[in-house]
């Protein structure tokens, strides 16, 4: 009986983790449809996705943001940064 309860608990954890993972993937897919043409210095916010801004992460710590823009507009970084470890777009 003890093995059955442990097995059931493990299956519940795996299944609930899978559901959370699917929800996270759906959000990323929506974001991917909203933004595009992203480079280290700019990104385009497509129509119907609300406001967004380009970002750079410097040395894995400091986040720098470009202009927050509306639909069908470009977000540009104000400067060209050295030591960029990540870049992309986020909702503003």
PyMOL commands that set and color helices and strands:
alter all, ss='L'
color gray80, all
select helices_A, chain A and resi 2-34
alter helices_A, ss='H'
color red, helices_A
select strands_A, chain A and resi 35-36+42-45+52-58+62-69+73-76+84-91
alter strands_A, ss='S'
color yellow, strands_A
deselect
rebuild
show_as cartoon
